[in-house]
Amino acid sequence: MSTAYTTLLRLAKPATGELSGTWGDTVNQGITDLVDASIAGRSSVSMTDADYTLSTANGAADEARYMMINMIGAITAPRNVICPTSSKLYIISNSTSGNQTITLKTIAGTGISISNGATMFLACDGTNVVNALSRLNADVVGNLTGNVTGNVTGTLTGNASTATSATTAISATTATTATTATTATTATNATNVNAVDAASDTSTWVALVGTQTGNTPVLSDSGLTYDASTNNLTATTFTGALSGNATTATSATSATTATTANAVPAANITSGSGTYTPTCTGGSNVSSITGVTAQWMRVGSTVTLSAVINITPAAAGASTTFTVSVPVASALSSDVFAGGTGRGKAFADAAAVIAVTADTVTNRLYCHFLSVSTSAADYVIQATYRIV
């Protein structure tokens, strides 16, 4: 009988009584050396610009038997590297020039693509070439290239170009689902995103989303900014109803209705109207004073208002003064910047005629009249003042 060979690694199997006096060469060269190459051997294989079939030989050195294979050569398109259709592990590197992928596969089966410059741990299962590992339970140090499917337990550091699902990601260029992501360039669905205090940043952009629910990109608009140092939100236009108090408004192009406005120092408001509760301060001969209600309207730099004020004079027939706040702030530096009249609302108080001018100290309306009684009564004033 003659020497036979194993089906997987093509090692020599001398027959009984064969190779008398020469079996040492066959064992050393046809078994021992070949086992050594198949377990720990590394070979560089030069390929041309075409698909390449790894060489095979029974009982002799060949390319397909090596554990580690480094493919070199110049290629201009993705190429296949064909291995035998028999089970075996391969650690294969794509060191070709031309920035192309190579695919390790069997002649009739499927294979795995290796990116240029990458090294992969693959296995032939007797039909196809597949990834040698489907699960890794160990620390990984260095760059990880390829798709990661399943859960990752532990801490991830570095960047992930594309992550379908990441429980915790320090930096992900694209993440479909990330429960917690410290930095994600694009996250299709992120439960939590690490927020950093803007502190004294004077120009940040407000995050916007494209749809109300579901997966949507995060957007920004250069016309909507926030100054963290002053807590000011800036936009070119606000549309919709506004309610509540506006303590300070730097600029409003148009205000249709303001339910309550304490003071709006806005020289740039060109038109508007609304109601407000005036703040009143008693001067001479005032026991108590309360602003009841007021309405106002602005056209250009002129504001017209009417207000109801409840006043209790301290004495009848005495000079009585008080000031009233204005709805749109103005620097009333001259008493002629405001003017108006008023009188008691009820018939019994109608004889009390109120003169209205500007209070240059408080930038309010200054009101003066001769009291007719000491009873609490509503007084109505009408005035016009200039926005300065």
C-alpha positions as CSV (number, residue, x, y, z in Angstrom):
1,M,0.0,0.0,0.0
2,S,1.1,3.6,-0.7
3,T,1.1,6.6,1.5
4,A,-2.4,8.2,2.0
5,Y,-3.2,11.8,3.1
6,T,-5.6,13.4,5.5
7,T,-8.6,15.2,4.0
8,L,-8.3,18.5,5.9
9,L,-4.6,19.3,6.2
10,R,-3.2,16.9,3.6
11,L,-0.8,15.3,6.0
12,A,1.0,12.0,5.1
13,K,-0.3,8.7,6.4
14,P,2.3,6.1,5.7
15,A,1.0,2.5,5.3
16,T,2.2,-0.3,7.5
17,G,5.6,-1.6,6.4
18,E,6.0,1.3,3.9
19,L,9.0,3.7,3.7
20,S,11.5,1.3,5.3
21,G,14.6,3.3,6.2
22,T,13.1,6.6,4.8
23,W,10.1,7.2,7.1
24,G,11.9,9.9,9.0
25,D,12.0,12.2,6.0
26,T,8.3,11.6,5.3
27,V,7.3,12.1,9.0
28,N,9.4,15.3,9.4
29,Q,8.5,16.9,6.0
30,G,5.1,15.4,5.3
31,I,3.7,15.6,8.8
32,T,5.7,17.5,11.5
33,D,6.6,20.6,9.3
34,L,3.1,20.8,7.9
35,V,1.4,20.6,11.3
36,D,3.7,23.3,12.4
37,A,2.6,25.6,9.5
38,S,-1.0,24.8,10.0
39,I,-1.0,25.7,13.7
40,A,1.5,28.6,13.9
41,G,2.8,29.3,10.4
42,R,2.6,32.6,8.6
43,S,3.0,33.2,4.9
44,S,2.9,36.2,2.6
45,V,1.1,35.3,-0.6
46,S,1.4,37.7,-3.6
47,M,-1.7,37.9,-5.8
48,T,-2.1,39.5,-9.2
49,D,-5.0,41.8,-10.2
50,A,-7.5,38.9,-10.4
51,D,-9.2,36.3,-8.1
52,Y,-6.5,34.1,-6.5
53,T,-6.7,30.4,-5.5
54,L,-4.5,29.3,-2.6
55,S,-2.3,26.4,-3.6
56,T,-2.8,22.9,-2.1
57,A,-0.5,19.9,-2.1
58,N,-0.6,16.5,-0.5
59,G,2.3,15.9,2.0
60,A,4.1,19.0,0.8
61,A,4.2,22.7,1.7
62,D,1.3,24.8,0.2
63,E,-0.4,28.2,0.8
64,A,-3.8,27.0,2.0
65,R,-2.4,25.1,5.0
66,Y,-0.9,28.1,6.8
67,M,-2.8,29.5,9.8
68,M,-1.8,33.1,9.1
69,I,-1.9,34.3,5.5
70,N,-0.9,37.9,4.5
71,M,-2.2,38.7,1.0
72,I,0.0,41.2,-0.8
73,G,0.1,42.6,-4.4
74,A,-1.5,45.4,-6.4
75,I,-5.3,45.1,-7.2
76,T,-7.6,47.6,-8.7
77,A,-11.0,46.0,-7.8
78,P,-12.4,43.8,-5.1
79,R,-11.0,40.3,-5.5
80,N,-11.7,36.8,-4.2
81,V,-9.2,34.5,-2.4
82,I,-10.3,30.9,-2.9
83,C,-9.5,28.4,-0.1
84,P,-10.2,24.6,-0.1
85,T,-13.7,23.4,0.8
86,S,-12.6,21.8,4.0
87,S,-12.9,22.9,7.6
88,K,-10.0,25.1,8.8
89,L,-9.2,28.3,10.7
90,Y,-7.6,31.2,9.0
91,I,-6.1,34.5,10.2
92,I,-6.0,36.5,7.0
93,S,-4.6,40.0,6.4
94,N,-5.4,42.3,3.5
95,S,-2.1,44.0,2.8
96,T,-2.7,44.6,-0.9
97,S,-2.2,48.0,-2.5
98,G,-5.0,49.8,-4.2
99,N,-7.4,50.3,-1.2
100,Q,-9.6,47.4,-2.3
101,T,-11.3,44.6,-0.3
102,I,-10.6,40.9,-0.7
103,T,-13.0,38.1,0.1
104,L,-11.9,34.7,1.5
105,K,-14.4,32.1,0.2
106,T,-14.7,28.6,-1.2
107,I,-15.0,27.9,-4.9
108,A,-18.8,27.4,-4.7
109,G,-19.7,28.9,-1.3
110,T,-19.9,32.3,0.3
111,G,-17.2,34.2,2.1
112,I,-16.2,37.1,4.3
113,S,-14.9,40.4,3.0
114,I,-11.7,41.8,4.5
115,S,-11.2,45.6,4.3
116,N,-7.9,46.9,3.0
117,G,-5.4,47.0,5.9
118,A,-7.5,44.8,8.1
119,T,-6.8,41.3,9.6
120,M,-9.7,38.9,10.4
121,F,-10.1,35.6,12.2
122,L,-12.2,33.4,9.9
123,A,-13.1,29.8,9.5
124,C,-14.1,27.5,6.6
125,D,-17.0,25.2,7.8
126,G,-16.6,22.8,4.9
127,T,-19.0,24.8,2.7
128,N,-18.6,28.5,3.3
129,V,-16.2,30.9,5.0
130,V,-17.6,32.4,8.1
131,N,-16.5,34.5,11.1
132,A,-14.6,32.3,13.5
133,L,-16.2,34.0,16.5
134,S,-19.9,34.9,17.0
135,R,-19.4,36.0,20.6
136,L,-16.4,37.6,22.4
137,N,-16.1,37.4,26.2
138,A,-12.9,39.3,26.8
139,D,-11.3,42.7,26.8
140,V,-10.7,44.2,23.4
141,V,-7.9,46.7,23.0
142,G,-7.4,48.5,19.7
143,N,-9.6,49.4,16.7
144,L,-12.6,47.2,16.0
145,T,-13.8,47.2,12.4
146,G,-17.0,45.6,11.2
147,N,-20.5,45.1,12.4
148,V,-21.3,44.4,16.1
149,T,-24.6,42.6,16.6
150,G,-26.0,41.9,20.1
151,N,-25.5,43.5,23.5
152,V,-22.1,44.9,24.7
153,T,-21.6,44.7,28.4
154,G,-18.9,46.9,29.9
155,T,-17.3,50.3,29.1
156,L,-16.7,51.3,25.5
157,T,-14.1,53.9,24.8
158,G,-13.3,55.4,21.4
159,N,-15.4,56.1,18.4
160,A,-18.1,54.0,16.7
161,S,-18.6,54.9,13.0
162,T,-22.0,53.1,13.0
163,A,-23.7,51.5,16.0
164,T,-27.2,49.9,15.6
165,S,-27.7,49.7,19.4
166,A,-25.4,51.0,22.1
167,T,-26.3,50.9,25.8
168,T,-23.4,53.3,26.6
169,A,-21.5,55.0,23.8
170,I,-18.8,57.6,24.4
171,S,-18.8,58.7,20.8
172,A,-20.9,57.4,18.0
173,T,-20.9,58.9,14.5
174,T,-24.2,57.2,13.7
175,A,-26.3,55.3,16.4
176,T,-29.7,53.8,15.6
177,T,-30.5,53.3,19.3
178,A,-28.4,54.5,22.2
179,T,-29.7,54.4,25.8
180,T,-26.9,56.7,26.9
181,A,-24.5,58.4,24.5
182,T,-21.9,60.8,25.6
183,T,-21.3,62.1,22.1
184,A,-23.3,61.0,19.0
185,T,-22.8,62.8,15.7
186,T,-26.1,61.3,14.5
187,A,-28.4,59.3,16.7
188,T,-31.6,57.8,15.2
189,N,-33.0,57.0,18.6
190,A,-31.3,58.1,21.8
191,T,-33.0,57.6,25.2
192,N,-30.5,59.7,27.0
193,V,-27.9,62.1,25.7
194,N,-25.2,63.6,27.9
195,A,-25.8,67.3,28.4
196,V,-23.1,69.8,29.1
197,D,-23.7,73.1,30.9
198,A,-23.4,76.0,28.5
199,A,-22.0,78.0,31.4
200,S,-21.1,81.5,30.0
201,D,-21.2,80.5,26.3
202,T,-22.6,83.6,24.6
203,S,-23.8,81.9,21.4
204,T,-25.4,78.5,21.4
205,W,-28.0,77.1,19.1
206,V,-31.3,75.7,20.2
207,A,-31.9,72.0,19.3
208,L,-34.9,71.3,17.1
209,V,-36.4,68.1,15.9
210,G,-38.1,67.4,12.5
211,T,-41.1,65.4,13.8
212,Q,-43.1,65.4,17.1
213,T,-42.5,61.7,17.8
214,G,-40.4,58.8,16.4
215,N,-37.0,58.7,15.0
216,T,-36.0,62.2,13.7
217,P,-32.7,64.1,13.2
218,V,-31.7,66.9,15.5
219,L,-31.8,70.3,13.7
220,S,-30.7,73.8,14.4
221,D,-31.4,77.3,13.0
222,S,-29.0,80.2,12.9
223,G,-31.9,82.5,13.6
224,L,-32.6,80.9,17.0
225,T,-29.8,81.3,19.5
226,Y,-29.3,81.4,23.2
227,D,-26.8,83.4,25.3
228,A,-26.1,81.5,28.5
229,S,-24.3,84.4,30.0
230,T,-27.4,86.6,30.0
231,N,-30.1,83.9,29.7
232,N,-31.4,85.6,26.5
233,L,-33.2,83.7,23.8
234,T,-33.0,85.4,20.4
235,A,-35.2,84.9,17.4
236,T,-36.3,87.0,14.5
237,T,-40.1,86.3,14.9
238,F,-42.4,84.8,17.5
239,T,-45.9,83.6,16.3
240,G,-48.8,82.7,18.6
241,A,-50.4,83.8,21.8
242,L,-48.2,85.0,24.7
243,S,-49.5,84.9,28.3
244,G,-47.9,85.7,31.6
245,N,-45.6,88.6,32.5
246,A,-42.8,90.1,30.4
247,T,-40.5,91.8,32.9
248,T,-38.1,93.0,30.2
249,A,-38.5,92.7,26.4
250,T,-35.6,94.2,24.5
251,S,-37.3,94.2,21.1
252,A,-40.7,93.1,19.8
253,T,-41.6,94.0,16.2
254,S,-45.3,93.5,16.7
255,A,-47.4,92.5,19.7
256,T,-51.0,91.7,18.8
257,T,-52.3,90.9,22.3
258,A,-50.5,90.9,25.7
259,T,-52.7,89.5,28.5
260,T,-50.4,90.9,31.2
261,A,-47.3,93.0,30.7
262,N,-45.5,94.6,33.7
263,A,-43.2,96.8,31.6
264,V,-41.9,96.3,28.1
265,P,-38.9,98.5,27.5
266,A,-39.1,98.1,23.7
267,A,-38.4,101.2,21.6
268,N,-38.6,98.9,18.6
269,I,-42.2,97.9,19.0
270,T,-43.9,99.6,16.1
271,S,-47.5,98.5,16.8
272,G,-49.4,96.6,19.5
273,S,-52.2,96.7,22.0
274,G,-53.2,94.9,25.2
275,T,-54.3,95.1,28.8
276,Y,-52.3,95.4,32.0
277,T,-52.7,96.1,35.6
278,P,-51.0,99.4,36.4
279,T,-48.7,99.9,39.3
280,C,-49.7,103.0,41.3
281,T,-47.9,104.9,44.0
282,G,-49.7,107.5,46.1
283,G,-48.2,110.9,46.7
284,S,-49.8,113.7,48.7
285,N,-53.2,113.2,50.4
286,V,-53.5,109.5,49.5
287,S,-54.5,107.0,52.2
288,S,-54.6,104.0,49.7
289,I,-54.4,103.5,46.0
290,T,-54.8,100.4,43.7
291,G,-54.5,100.0,40.0
292,V,-57.7,98.2,38.9
293,T,-57.3,97.7,35.1
294,A,-55.9,99.4,32.0
295,Q,-55.8,99.0,28.3
296,W,-53.3,100.4,25.8
297,M,-52.6,100.8,22.1
298,R,-49.4,101.8,20.3
299,V,-48.9,103.2,16.8
300,G,-45.4,104.2,16.0
301,S,-43.8,105.9,18.9
302,T,-47.1,107.0,20.5
303,V,-49.0,105.1,23.2
304,T,-52.5,105.8,24.2
305,L,-54.0,104.3,27.4
306,S,-57.0,104.4,29.7
307,A,-56.9,103.2,33.2
308,V,-59.1,102.7,36.2
309,I,-57.5,103.6,39.6
310,N,-59.2,103.2,43.0
311,I,-58.1,106.0,45.4
312,T,-59.0,106.8,49.0
313,P,-58.0,110.5,49.7
314,A,-56.9,111.3,53.2
315,A,-58.9,114.6,53.2
316,A,-61.5,116.3,51.2
317,G,-60.7,119.5,49.2
318,A,-57.0,118.8,49.3
319,S,-54.3,118.6,46.6
320,T,-53.9,114.9,45.8
321,T,-51.1,113.3,43.6
322,F,-50.1,109.9,42.5
323,T,-48.1,108.1,39.7
324,V,-49.2,105.3,37.3
325,S,-46.9,102.9,35.5
326,V,-46.9,102.7,31.7
327,P,-47.3,99.5,29.6
328,V,-44.4,100.2,27.2
329,A,-41.4,101.7,29.0
330,S,-40.1,105.1,27.9
331,A,-37.5,107.6,29.1
332,L,-39.9,110.4,30.0
333,S,-37.3,113.1,30.5
334,S,-39.7,116.0,30.0
335,D,-43.1,116.5,31.6
336,V,-44.5,117.3,28.1
337,F,-43.7,113.8,26.9
338,A,-47.1,112.7,28.4
339,G,-50.5,114.4,28.8
340,G,-54.1,113.5,29.6
341,T,-57.0,114.0,31.8
342,G,-59.3,112.1,34.2
343,R,-62.1,112.4,36.6
344,G,-64.2,110.4,39.1
345,K,-66.0,107.4,37.6
346,A,-69.2,107.9,39.7
347,F,-71.4,111.0,39.5
348,A,-70.6,112.0,43.1
349,D,-66.8,112.1,42.2
350,A,-67.1,113.6,38.7
351,A,-66.2,117.0,40.0
352,A,-62.6,115.7,40.7
353,V,-60.7,116.6,37.5
354,I,-57.3,115.0,37.1
355,A,-54.4,116.5,35.2
356,V,-51.9,114.0,33.7
357,T,-48.3,114.8,32.8
358,A,-45.0,112.9,32.7
359,D,-43.0,112.2,35.9
360,T,-39.4,112.7,34.8
361,V,-38.1,111.0,38.0
362,T,-40.0,107.7,37.8
363,N,-40.8,107.6,34.0
364,R,-44.4,107.2,34.9
365,L,-47.6,109.2,34.5
366,Y,-47.9,112.0,37.1
367,C,-51.6,112.7,38.2
368,H,-52.9,115.7,40.2
369,F,-56.4,116.6,41.3
370,L,-58.4,118.2,44.1
371,S,-60.2,115.6,46.2
372,V,-63.9,115.9,46.8
373,S,-64.3,113.4,49.6
374,T,-62.4,110.9,51.7
375,S,-64.4,107.9,50.3
376,A,-62.7,105.2,48.2
377,A,-63.7,105.7,44.6
378,D,-62.7,104.6,41.1
379,Y,-61.1,107.3,38.9
380,V,-60.6,107.0,35.1
381,I,-57.6,108.6,33.4
382,Q,-56.9,108.8,29.7
383,A,-53.4,109.7,28.6
384,T,-51.0,109.7,25.6
385,Y,-47.3,109.5,26.0
386,R,-44.2,109.3,23.7
387,I,-41.8,106.4,23.4
388,V,-38.3,107.8,23.8
